[in-house]
Amino acid sequence: MKRILDDNPSTFDAMRQLVLLGIYRPGSAPLTPTCFNELQSTVFEQLVYCSCPVVVCGDFNVHFDLRDYGNAVRLRDTLQSFGFVQHVTEPTHARGHTLDLVITRGETDVLSLRVGGPISDHALIRFVLPLKKPSVEAQWITSRAWRRLSRDAFTSDLAASELCADQTRSQTCRLTTWSSSTATFSPVCSTSTVQL
């Protein structure tokens, strides 16, 4: 049996603002109850745990517009059991059926959904998701520019300091001398970095 779904999907974890999953099921591939069980366990059982909005869209090659069509009924039941909603209500295929779907959780708004003209035997679907722009946090990082340190000048300065001249001085005094030399030859730099 040829595997229809990849259970090792590629993910982009950097933003975590949206999960967008594209699905293509070839029309020539048989759609059996086993396939729906695989769809449930491989896809929707994992998506249910995502805390961000989830959009599943693509060519399912299921006549979703036919209310009593067995595969459409099974797909509707699967979506309902996981709290997902299918938003396309117009035909998306040249033969007049709704095969291309846009699926989200029930609480996710899909605005301005339009089924456009055909780009093959399928139509282009456009929609808007009212997502908030992620907040940007600036974080300041303080470090020393160690790469710019002149080792010869630094070594010479330390050799001439009280740090090397008087070994009996207290540890606090030696740390003060070390810090002073370090500050002179490798000053502290503050850099702003943005975290999403």
C-alpha positions as CSV (number, residue, x, y, z in Angstrom):
1,M,0.0,0.0,0.0
2,K,1.4,3.4,-0.9
3,R,1.6,5.8,2.0
4,I,-0.5,8.9,1.4
5,L,0.5,11.1,4.3
6,D,4.0,12.0,5.5
7,D,4.1,11.6,9.3
8,N,7.4,13.5,9.4
9,P,6.4,16.9,8.2
10,S,8.8,19.8,7.9
11,T,8.2,22.5,10.5
12,F,9.3,26.1,11.0
13,D,9.5,26.7,14.8
14,A,11.0,30.2,14.7
15,M,7.9,32.3,14.7
16,R,5.2,30.0,16.2
17,Q,2.5,32.5,15.2
18,L,0.8,30.3,12.7
19,V,0.8,26.7,11.5
20,L,0.1,26.4,7.8
21,L,-0.2,22.9,6.5
22,G,-0.7,22.2,2.7
23,I,-2.2,18.9,1.7
24,Y,-2.4,17.3,-1.7
25,R,-4.2,14.0,-2.1
26,P,-4.0,12.7,-5.7
27,G,-7.4,12.0,-7.1
28,S,-6.1,8.6,-8.4
29,A,-5.2,7.5,-4.8
30,P,-7.9,5.4,-3.2
31,L,-9.6,7.1,-0.2
32,T,-10.4,4.4,2.3
33,P,-11.5,4.5,5.9
34,T,-7.8,3.6,6.8
35,C,-6.7,6.8,5.0
36,F,-9.1,8.8,7.3
37,N,-7.7,7.1,10.4
38,E,-4.2,8.0,9.2
39,L,-5.3,11.6,8.5
40,Q,-6.7,11.8,12.1
41,S,-3.6,10.3,13.8
42,T,-1.0,11.9,11.6
43,V,-2.4,15.4,11.3
44,F,-5.3,16.5,13.4
45,E,-4.2,14.7,16.6
46,Q,-0.9,16.7,16.4
47,L,-2.5,20.0,15.3
48,V,-4.9,20.0,18.3
49,Y,-2.0,20.7,20.6
50,C,-0.8,23.8,18.7
51,S,-1.5,27.0,20.7
52,C,-1.3,29.3,17.6
53,P,-3.8,29.5,14.8
54,V,-3.8,26.5,12.4
55,V,-4.7,26.6,8.7
56,V,-4.9,23.4,6.7
57,C,-5.5,23.9,3.1
58,G,-5.1,22.2,-0.3
59,D,-6.5,19.7,-2.7
60,F,-8.2,17.0,-0.7
61,N,-9.9,15.5,-3.8
62,V,-13.0,14.8,-1.8
63,H,-16.3,16.0,-3.1
64,F,-17.0,18.0,0.1
65,D,-20.0,19.6,-1.5
66,L,-21.9,16.3,-1.6
67,R,-23.7,15.9,1.8
68,D,-24.2,12.2,1.6
69,Y,-20.9,11.3,-0.2
70,G,-19.2,8.8,2.2
71,N,-15.7,10.3,2.1
72,A,-17.1,13.8,2.6
73,V,-19.1,12.6,5.6
74,R,-16.0,10.9,7.1
75,L,-13.9,14.1,6.5
76,R,-16.7,16.3,8.1
77,D,-16.8,13.9,11.1
78,T,-13.0,14.0,11.5
79,L,-13.0,17.8,11.4
80,Q,-15.9,18.1,13.8
81,S,-14.4,15.7,16.3
82,F,-11.2,17.8,16.5
83,G,-13.0,21.2,16.5
84,F,-12.0,22.2,12.9
85,V,-14.2,24.0,10.4
86,Q,-14.0,23.9,6.6
87,H,-14.7,27.4,5.0
88,V,-15.0,26.9,1.2
89,T,-18.6,26.8,0.1
90,E,-18.3,27.2,-3.7
91,P,-17.1,24.7,-6.4
92,T,-13.3,24.8,-6.8
93,H,-13.0,22.3,-9.6
94,A,-13.9,22.5,-13.3
95,R,-16.4,19.7,-12.9
96,G,-18.4,21.7,-10.3
97,H,-17.3,20.1,-7.0
98,T,-15.6,21.5,-3.9
99,L,-12.3,19.6,-3.8
100,D,-10.0,22.3,-2.5
101,L,-10.5,23.2,1.1
102,V,-9.5,25.8,3.7
103,I,-9.7,24.3,7.3
104,T,-9.2,26.1,10.6
105,R,-10.1,25.7,14.2
106,G,-13.6,26.9,15.0
107,E,-12.4,30.1,16.7
108,T,-10.1,31.2,13.8
109,D,-11.8,33.8,11.6
110,V,-11.3,33.5,7.8
111,L,-12.2,36.7,6.1
112,S,-12.8,37.6,2.4
113,L,-12.6,34.0,1.2
114,R,-12.9,34.1,-2.6
115,V,-12.8,31.3,-5.1
116,G,-11.2,32.8,-8.2
117,G,-10.8,31.6,-11.7
118,P,-9.3,28.4,-12.7
119,I,-5.5,28.1,-12.7
120,S,-5.7,24.5,-14.0
121,D,-8.7,22.3,-13.5
122,H,-8.8,23.8,-10.0
123,A,-9.6,27.3,-8.9
124,L,-7.4,29.7,-6.9
125,I,-8.7,30.3,-3.4
126,R,-7.8,33.5,-1.6
127,F,-8.5,34.4,2.0
128,V,-7.4,36.7,4.8
129,L,-6.5,35.7,8.3
130,P,-6.8,38.6,10.9
131,L,-3.6,37.7,12.7
132,K,-1.9,40.2,15.0
133,K,1.7,41.2,14.2
134,P,4.0,39.5,16.8
135,S,5.3,41.8,19.5
136,V,8.9,42.7,19.2
137,E,11.1,42.8,22.3
138,A,14.4,44.6,22.2
139,Q,17.0,43.0,24.4
140,W,20.3,44.6,25.3
141,I,23.4,42.4,25.4
142,T,26.6,43.7,27.0
143,S,29.9,42.2,26.0
144,R,33.5,43.1,25.3
145,A,35.1,43.3,21.9
146,W,37.7,40.7,22.6
147,R,38.6,40.3,18.9
148,R,39.8,43.9,18.8
149,L,42.1,43.4,21.8
150,S,45.8,44.1,21.1
151,R,47.4,41.3,23.0
152,D,50.8,42.9,23.0
153,A,49.6,46.2,24.4
154,F,47.4,44.4,27.0
155,T,50.3,42.1,28.1
156,S,52.6,45.1,28.3
157,D,50.1,47.1,30.4
158,L,49.6,44.1,32.8
159,A,53.3,43.5,33.1
160,A,53.8,47.2,34.2
161,S,50.9,47.2,36.6
162,E,50.8,46.5,40.3
163,L,49.2,43.1,39.5
164,C,52.6,41.7,38.4
165,A,54.8,43.9,40.5
166,D,53.4,43.1,43.9
167,Q,52.2,39.5,44.4
168,T,51.3,40.1,48.1
169,R,48.4,42.5,47.2
170,S,44.9,41.4,48.1
171,Q,42.8,39.5,45.6
172,T,40.4,42.5,45.5
173,C,43.2,44.8,44.5
174,R,44.4,42.4,41.8
175,L,40.9,42.1,40.4
176,T,40.6,45.9,40.3
177,T,43.8,46.2,38.4
178,W,42.7,43.4,36.0
179,S,39.3,45.1,35.4
180,S,40.9,48.5,34.8
181,S,43.3,47.1,32.1
182,T,40.5,45.1,30.5
183,A,38.3,48.1,30.4
184,T,41.1,50.1,28.7
185,F,41.9,47.6,26.0
186,S,38.6,45.9,25.5
187,P,35.8,48.3,26.4
188,V,32.3,47.1,27.2
189,C,29.9,47.4,24.2
190,S,26.1,47.2,24.4
191,T,24.2,45.7,21.4
192,S,20.5,45.7,20.8
193,T,19.0,42.5,19.5
194,V,15.4,41.8,18.6
195,Q,13.5,38.8,19.8
196,L,10.2,37.7,18.4
